[in-house]
């Protein structure tokens, strides 16, 4: 993984010192909250319902053990003993004291971490495939390009005050594990006649007006990638709405002027940007890529697994994925225990995951956009030891991509923007479907919950999506069906009138029972929905 040089470290250290001074001035009263707000947001510090929340950047989701241990240390020392992993592959702490924030950032800086550009109208954390470098189906490891984009976008003088926040995802597989087309810019690295290039999708997103990004160019040579993205951002920065926050995202611009008109403007701008020579020389890319060289795999590692323990065998089937190197596997650690809070991990659990990454996964782990943790390079002969340690730590839930593997935002329990609670609904649904045999009978079923229209829980992309709204002072939950954030991307559609908290749990059960009665061999929930349409489900919900 990428290691800071003296320039990276100097940037982060300088920002810590700058923010320490700003916090001291706020605490002394020299700065009002209105004056301080834009400064704290530049450093990932939000004021939520009960306390400050700090969002820490995890570029393209990749961490080593010392960084994970630092995250556990911060949870233990400065928060209430846990952290919350998010859908942008970051981590949030919900109970931060303002006077502690500079010290936290200083401690993060000692392990090459920060909170820069985790908020504000700028290019946010670059996200990627959590299986990058391990997936058998990838064209190349996308993370060197994600790192290049991180360096390009950090403190970019032209894009520090965009019309609205901006999110970029980079993948290199036909299988989309990063919801790439639901980003402001989605990049898929592809191979065409032996040359690697990028398919560029622009104008996706969720929130109040969900949209799937249209393809803007089918192939950009990777040598031109930065220039092309610079052109995409310039057109947006020039024409994006700044007078209306609800119409400020790039998806609205493309919707209003049309993908063809946007594409024409980008191509014209690209011609000018390319002449500036901003694309890095090959030597610089090679320097970055060297940090992502494959680890020293044991070519003699055995593919044989002892499946005699039935609980271990279920975990293997559900949470372990194929690796591109024989004898190795990708292990996903579920942060979705039945009755737990999706995405939360205690300081002790974070330490356990750090230990496992160091001992069994070449000192590397990943945060997923589904709020889980991945050990990307585990020798198959070590999987039982990994599973045993996870079991002891309460982290061996074998529910990856099942109905209890719920994505959920913090909701009204924490967030000042939320209209309804997400966490209790997620807990009740997971408890209702606690029987693992029942979950596995339902098969792959992506359930996602948001506590407000901002859609931090990605409900638009759920096979089953739930949106909490305020209905005359009462929490109400809309149910949607048929979404997907994968390569078969689609937006979920609302079934009809909403439900109260217990009613939406009953509604999910009715929908899944209906699915079981209708499905054909091999169909996932979303496949059955697409085949039969909404009406059978509305009939069981509303009669």
C-alpha positions in Angstrom: 0.0 0.0 0.0 1.1 3.6 -0.5 3.5 5.1 2.0 3.8 8.9 2.6 6.8 10.7 1.5 8.1 13.9 3.1 5.6 16.0 1.1 2.6 14.0 2.2 3.7 14.0 5.8 4.4 17.8 5.8 1.0 18.5 4.3 -0.8 16.5 7.0 1.3 17.8 9.9 0.9 21.4 8.8 -2.9 21.0 8.6 -2.9 19.6 12.1 -1.1 22.6 13.4 -3.4 25.0 11.5 -6.5 23.3 12.9 -5.2 23.3 16.4 -4.9 27.0 16.3 -8.5 27.3 14.8 -9.9 25.1 17.6 -8.1 27.1 20.3 -9.6 30.3 18.8 -13.1 28.7 18.8 -12.8 27.6 22.4 -11.6 31.0 23.5 -14.5 32.7 21.7 -12.4 34.5 19.2 -14.3 32.6 16.5 -18.0 32.2 16.4 -19.6 28.9 15.4 -20.6 30.4 12.0 -16.9 31.4 11.4 -15.6 28.1 12.7 -18.0 25.8 10.8 -16.3 25.9 7.4 -13.0 25.4 9.1 -14.0 22.3 11.0 -15.8 20.8 8.0 -12.5 21.1 6.0 -11.2 18.7 8.7 -14.0 16.2 8.7 -15.5 17.5 12.0 -19.4 17.7 12.0 -21.6 18.9 14.8 -24.3 16.2 15.2 -27.2 15.8 17.6 -25.3 15.0 20.7 -21.6 15.7 20.0 -19.1 16.3 17.3 -18.6 13.6 14.8 -15.2 13.1 13.2 -14.9 11.4 9.8 -11.5 9.9 9.0 -10.4 9.3 5.5 -9.4 5.8 4.4 -8.3 6.2 0.8 -9.8 3.5 -1.4 -10.5 1.6 1.8 -7.0 0.3 2.3 -5.4 0.0 5.8 -2.4 -1.7 7.4 -2.4 -3.0 11.0 -0.7 0.0 12.6 -3.5 2.2 11.1 -6.2 -0.1 12.3 -4.7 -0.2 15.8 -4.7 3.6 15.8 -8.4 3.6 14.9 -9.0 1.3 17.8 -6.9 3.5 20.1 -8.9 6.6 19.1 -12.1 4.8 19.7 -10.9 3.8 23.2 -9.3 7.1 24.2 -11.5 9.7 22.6 -14.8 8.1 21.8 -17.1 5.6 23.6 -15.1 2.6 22.7 -16.2 2.0 19.1 -16.0 3.4 15.5 -18.5 3.3 12.7 -17.3 2.2 9.2 -19.1 4.0 6.4 -20.3 3.5 2.9 -17.4 5.6 1.5 -14.9 3.2 3.1 -14.2 5.7 5.9 -14.6 5.5 9.6 -16.6 7.9 11.8 -16.5 8.6 15.5 -19.7 9.9 17.0 -18.8 11.2 20.4 -15.8 13.6 19.9 -15.0 16.5 22.2 -14.0 19.6 20.3 -10.9 20.2 22.5 -9.7 16.6 21.6 -10.0 17.0 17.8 -6.5 18.4 17.2 -4.9 15.7 19.3 -6.8 13.0 17.4 -5.6 14.4 14.1 -2.1 14.6 15.4 -2.2 10.9 16.4 -3.7 10.0 13.0 -0.8 11.8 11.3 1.7 9.5 13.0 0.3 6.6 11.0 -0.2 8.5 7.7 -3.9 9.3 8.2 -6.1 12.4 8.3 -9.6 13.8 7.9 -8.9 16.2 5.0 -11.6 16.4 2.3 -14.0 14.1 4.2 -16.5 17.0 4.1 -17.2 20.1 2.1 -17.8 20.9 -1.6 -14.7 19.2 -2.8 -13.5 15.8 -4.2 -14.1 13.4 -1.4 -12.4 10.1 -0.5 -11.6 8.1 -3.7 -13.3 4.8 -3.3 -12.5 1.5 -5.0 -13.1 -2.3 -5.1 -12.4 -3.9 -1.8 -11.1 -6.9 -3.6 -8.6 -4.9 -5.6 -5.3 -6.7 -6.2 -6.9 -10.0 -5.2 -9.9 -10.4 -7.6 -9.5 -13.0 -10.3 -11.7 -11.0 -12.7 -9.8 -7.7 -12.6 -8.0 -6.2 -15.6 -5.4 -4.6 -13.3 -5.2 -3.4 -9.7 -7.2 -0.1 -9.7 -5.6 1.2 -6.6 -2.5 2.9 -8.2 -5.0 4.9 -10.2 -7.1 5.6 -7.1 -3.9 6.8 -5.4 -3.0 9.0 -8.3 -6.4 10.5 -8.2 -6.1 11.1 -4.5 -2.9 13.0 -5.0 -4.3 15.0 -7.9 -7.5 15.9 -6.1 -6.0 16.8 -2.7 -6.1 20.6 -2.3 -6.7 21.0 -6.0 -6.9 24.8 -6.2 -9.6 24.8 -8.9 -11.8 22.2 -7.3 -11.7 23.1 -3.6 -15.0 25.0 -3.8 -17.1 23.0 -6.2 -20.9 23.7 -6.5 -21.4 20.6 -4.3 -19.5 17.6 -2.9 -18.0 15.2 -5.5 -17.4 11.5 -5.3 -15.3 9.3 -7.6 -15.0 5.5 -7.7 -12.4 3.4 -9.6 -12.8 -0.3 -10.4 -11.1 -2.7 -12.8 -13.6 -5.6 -13.0 -16.7 -6.2 -15.0 -18.2 -7.1 -11.6 -18.9 -3.8 -9.8 -18.3 -4.1 -6.1 -18.2 -0.3 -5.5 -21.5 1.0 -6.9 -19.4 2.8 -9.5 -22.3 4.1 -11.6 -23.9 5.8 -8.6 -21.0 8.2 -8.2 -20.4 11.6 -9.6 -17.7 10.0 -11.7 -17.3 6.3 -12.1 -14.2 4.8 -13.8 -14.0 1.3 -15.0 -10.5 0.3 -16.2 -10.8 -2.0 -19.2 -8.6 -3.7 -21.7 -9.1 -3.0 -25.4 -6.9 -4.8 -27.9 -4.1 -5.1 -25.3 -4.2 -1.5 -24.1 -5.6 -0.5 -20.8 -8.0 2.5 -20.7 -11.0 3.8 -18.8 -14.7 3.8 -19.4 -16.0 7.1 -17.9 -19.4 7.4 -16.4 -20.5 10.9 -15.1 -23.6 12.1 -13.3 -24.6 9.3 -11.0 -25.7 9.6 -7.4 -28.4 9.0 -4.8 -30.0 11.5 -2.5 -33.1 13.5 -3.3 -32.8 12.9 -7.0 -31.2 9.5 -7.6 -29.6 8.9 -11.0 -27.5 6.3 -12.8 -24.4 7.8 -14.5 -24.5 7.7 -18.3 -21.4 6.6 -20.1 -19.6 9.8 -21.3 -16.7 8.0 -23.0 -16.1 4.4 -23.8 -12.3 4.5 -23.7 -9.8 7.0 -22.4 -6.2 5.9 -22.7 -4.8 5.8 -19.1 -2.1 8.1 -20.2 -4.8 10.8 -20.7 -6.9 10.0 -17.6 -6.1 12.9 -15.4 -6.5 15.4 -18.3 -9.9 13.9 -19.1 -11.1 14.0 -15.5 -9.9 17.6 -15.2 -12.0 18.5 -18.2 -15.0 16.7 -16.6 -14.6 18.7 -13.4 -14.0 22.0 -15.2 -17.2 21.8 -17.1 -19.1 21.1 -13.9 -17.3 23.8 -12.0 -18.2 26.3 -14.7 -21.9 25.4 -15.1 -23.0 23.7 -11.9 -25.7 25.4 -9.9 -24.5 27.4 -6.9 -27.8 29.1 -6.3 -29.8 26.0 -5.2 -28.2 23.3 -3.0 -30.8 20.7 -4.3 -29.7 21.3 -7.9 -26.0 21.6 -7.4 -24.8 18.1 -8.0 -23.3 17.2 -11.4 -26.1 14.7 -12.1 -28.5 17.7 -12.2 -26.3 19.5 -14.7 -26.1 16.5 -17.0 -29.8 15.8 -16.7 -30.7 19.4 -17.6 -28.3 19.9 -20.6 -28.2 16.2 -21.6 -25.3 13.8 -21.7 -24.5 14.6 -25.3 -24.1 18.3 -24.7 -22.0 17.6 -21.6 -19.8 15.2 -23.5 -19.2 17.7 -26.3 -18.1 20.3 -23.8 -15.8 17.9 -22.0 -14.2 16.9 -25.3 -13.5 20.5 -26.2 -12.2 21.2 -22.7 -10.1 18.0 -22.8 -8.2 19.3 -25.9 -7.2 22.4 -24.0 -6.3 20.6 -20.8 -4.2 17.9 -22.5 -2.0 20.6 -23.9 -1.2 21.7 -20.3 0.7 18.5 -19.7 -0.8 17.7 -16.3 -0.7 13.9 -16.9 2.2 12.4 -14.9 5.2 10.9 -16.6 5.3 7.1 -16.7 8.1 7.1 -14.1 5.8 8.8 -11.6 3.0 6.3 -12.1 5.5 3.5 -11.8 6.7 4.9 -8.5 3.1 4.9 -7.2 2.3 1.5 -8.6 5.4 0.0 -6.9 3.6 0.4 -3.6 0.9 -1.9 -4.8 3.1 -4.7 -6.0 1.7 -8.1 -5.2 2.8 -9.5 -1.8 5.2 -12.5 -1.7 2.6 -15.2 -2.2 3.5 -18.8 -1.3 3.2 -20.6 -4.7 3.1 -23.9 -2.9 0.1 -23.0 -0.8 -2.5 -25.8 -0.7 -6.0 -25.4 -2.1 -7.3 -28.1 0.3 -9.7 -27.1 3.0 -10.9 -29.1 6.0 -14.7 -28.5 6.0 -15.5 -31.0 8.8 -16.6 -28.2 11.2 -20.1 -27.3 9.9 -20.1 -23.7 11.3 -16.7 -23.1 9.6 -18.0 -24.6 6.4 -21.0 -22.2 6.4 -18.6 -19.2 6.9 -16.4 -20.4 4.1 -19.4 -20.7 1.7 -20.8 -17.3 2.6 -17.9 -15.0 3.5 -14.9 -16.3 1.6 -14.4 -15.4 -2.1 -12.0 -16.6 -4.8 -8.5 -15.2 -5.0 -6.5 -14.8 -8.2 -3.6 -16.8 -6.7 -4.1 -20.6 -6.1 -4.0 -21.5 -2.4 -5.3 -18.1 -1.3 -8.7 -16.6 -0.6 -10.4 -13.3 0.2 -12.2 -13.3 3.6 -14.9 -10.8 4.4 -15.5 -9.9 8.1 -19.1 -9.1 8.7 -19.8 -6.1 11.0 -23.5 -7.0 11.0 -24.1 -9.3 14.0 -27.8 -10.0 14.6 -29.1 -7.2 16.9 -26.0 -5.1 16.4 -25.4 -1.7 14.7 -24.4 -2.1 11.1 -20.8 -1.0 10.5 -19.9 -0.6 14.2 -16.8 -2.2 15.6 -15.5 -1.9 19.2 -11.9 -0.9 19.9 -11.2 -4.5 20.9 -12.6 -5.8 17.7 -10.7 -3.3 15.6 -7.5 -4.5 17.4 -8.4 -8.1 16.6 -8.8 -7.3 12.9 -5.5 -5.5 12.9 -3.8 -8.5 14.4 -5.4 -10.8 11.8 -4.4 -8.5 9.0 -0.8 -8.4 10.2 -0.5 -12.2 10.8 -2.6 -13.6 8.0 -3.1 -11.0 5.2 0.3 -9.5 4.5 -0.5 -6.6 6.9 -3.4 -5.3 4.9 -7.2 -5.0 5.3 -9.9 -3.1 3.5 -13.1 -1.3 4.4 -16.0 -2.1 2.0 -18.7 0.2 0.8 -21.1 -2.2 2.5 -19.6 -1.4 5.9 -17.6 -4.6 6.4 -13.9 -5.4 6.5 -11.9 -7.5 4.1 -8.7 -9.5 4.6 -7.7 -9.6 0.9 -4.9 -12.2 0.9 -5.4 -15.1 3.3 -3.7 -18.5 2.7 -6.4 -21.1 2.6 -4.6 -23.2 5.3 -5.0 -20.2 7.6 -8.7 -19.6 7.1 -9.7 -21.8 10.1 -7.4 -19.9 12.4 -8.9 -16.6 11.1 -12.4 -17.9 11.6 -11.7 -19.1 15.1 -10.2 -15.7 16.1 -13.2 -13.9 14.6 -15.6 -16.2 16.5 -13.9 -15.4 19.8 -14.3 -11.7 19.0 -18.0 -11.9 17.9 -17.0 -11.2 14.3 -17.8 -14.5 12.6 -21.3 -13.8 11.4 -21.7 -15.8 8.1 -24.1 -13.4 6.5 -22.3 -11.6 3.6 -24.8 -10.4 1.0 -27.7 -12.0 3.0 -30.7 -10.1 4.3 -29.1 -9.3 7.7 -26.0 -7.9 6.0 -27.8 -4.5 6.1 -26.3 -1.2 5.1 -27.6 1.5 7.4 -26.8 5.1 8.1 -26.6 6.4 11.8 -30.0 8.0 11.3 -31.8 10.0 13.9 -29.9 8.4 16.8 -27.0 10.6 15.8 -27.4 12.6 12.7 -28.9 16.2 12.8 -30.1 15.8 9.2 -32.1 12.6 9.7 -35.9 12.4 9.8 -36.1 8.9 11.3 -34.1 6.3 13.0 -32.3 3.7 10.9 -30.5 1.6 13.5 -33.5 0.2 15.4 -35.1 -0.8 12.1 -32.0 -2.6 11.0 -31.8 -4.4 14.3 -35.4 -5.5 14.2 -35.1 -6.8 10.7 -31.9 -8.7 11.4 -33.5 -10.2 14.5 -36.7 -11.2 12.6 -34.5 -13.0 10.1 -31.9 -14.3 12.6 -32.1 -17.9 11.5 -29.2 -18.4 9.2 -30.9 -21.2 7.4 -33.8 -18.9 6.5 -31.4 -16.2 5.4 -29.5 -18.6 3.1 -32.8 -19.9 1.7 -33.6 -16.3 0.6 -30.1 -16.1 -0.9 -28.4 -12.8 -2.1 -30.6 -10.0 -0.9 -29.2 -6.5 -0.4 -31.2 -4.5 2.1 -30.3 -0.9 2.7 -31.8 1.7 5.1 -31.5 5.5 5.1 -32.8 7.8 7.8 -33.3 10.7 5.4 -33.5 11.7 1.7 -29.7 12.2 1.6 -29.5 8.4 1.2 -26.3 7.7 3.1 -27.7 4.2 3.6 -27.9 3.8 -0.2 -31.6 2.7 0.0 -32.1 3.6 -3.7 -29.6 0.8 -4.6 -31.2 -1.9 -2.3 -32.9 -5.0 -3.6 -35.1 -3.9 -0.7 -34.6 -0.2 0.3 -36.1 1.6 3.3 -36.3 5.4 3.6 -37.2 7.0 6.9 -39.3 10.2 6.5 -41.1 12.6 8.9 -44.8 12.3 8.5 -46.5 15.0 10.5 -44.0 14.5 13.4 -44.1 10.7 13.2 -41.4 8.5 11.9 -42.6 6.8 8.7 -40.8 4.3 6.5 -41.1 4.0 2.7 -40.4 0.6 1.2 -38.7 0.3 -2.2 -37.9 -2.7 -4.4 -35.6 -3.5 -7.3 -32.5 -1.4 -6.8 -28.9 -2.5 -7.4 -25.5 -0.9 -7.0 -23.7 -3.6 -8.9 -23.0 -4.1 -12.6 -26.8 -4.6 -13.1 -27.3 -1.2 -11.7 -30.9 0.0 -11.1 -32.9 2.3 -8.9 -35.5 1.0 -6.5 -39.1 2.0 -6.8 -41.4 2.9 -4.0 -44.1 0.3 -3.3 -46.7 2.7 -2.0 -47.7 4.2 1.4 -45.2 3.9 4.2 -45.2 2.0 7.4 -44.4 2.6 11.1 -41.3 1.0 12.6 -42.8 -2.4 13.4 -44.9 -2.3 10.2 -42.0 -2.0 7.9 -40.4 -5.0 9.5 -43.6 -6.9 8.8 -43.6 -5.5 5.3 -40.1 -6.8 4.6 -41.2 -10.3 5.7 -44.3 -10.2 3.5 -42.2 -9.2 0.5 -39.7 -12.0 1.1 -42.4 -14.6 1.5 -43.9 -13.4 -1.7 -40.5 -13.7 -3.4 -40.2 -17.3 -2.2 -43.6 -18.1 -3.7 -42.7 -16.6 -7.1 -39.0 -17.3 -7.7 -37.8 -19.7 -10.3 -34.6 -21.8 -10.1 -31.5 -19.7 -9.4 -33.3 -16.4 -9.2 -32.2 -13.8 -6.7 -34.8 -11.6 -5.1 -34.0 -8.8 -7.6 -34.2 -11.2 -10.5 -37.7 -12.3 -9.5 -38.8 -8.7 -9.0 -37.6 -7.7 -12.4 -39.4 -10.6 -14.0 -42.8 -10.3 -12.3 -42.8 -6.5 -11.6 -44.2 -4.6 -8.6 -47.8 -5.7 -8.6 -47.5 -9.1 -6.8 -45.6 -7.4 -4.0 -48.0 -4.5 -3.7 -50.8 -7.0 -3.5 -49.4 -8.7 -0.4 -48.5 -5.4 1.2 -51.7 -3.5 0.6 -54.3 -6.1 -0.3 
